């Protein structure tokens, strides 16, 4: 069967897409895009940290400064 015969023998589809169904599709696509963006950002930071050579413990120790508290007499 050729493509021309296939198109001639098909019947037009009559369907109604509810606006709420489109909203669900948009929400699902937005959720996937946000999740992929978050995963990409997390892995990008891990890859950069690996090549930079810093460990998490070094970063946290540099960020935390311990100050001596003197008691008032």
Steps between C-alpha positions, in 0.01 A plus 500: 500500500650833402494817706242662267257212549557509873408869516196452276361216709532675833204666663532837667526480876248693702634570845470764765790589725378638828688810620571331833672214315731750332575652840603157631731454203656843556551422871660165421736655244591782740571249778728296276685812383552622858616156618746470211632849570552421867675172420722673244596768753581246772717290272668808354601611850628153583703481180649848553584414861670180386722680250562787739634253755321629807322274738182582684676499836753759384224726372301480822806558717588809301147631525476452877708729712538415864527800727617484855256643742659674796310509819448838655634536851 
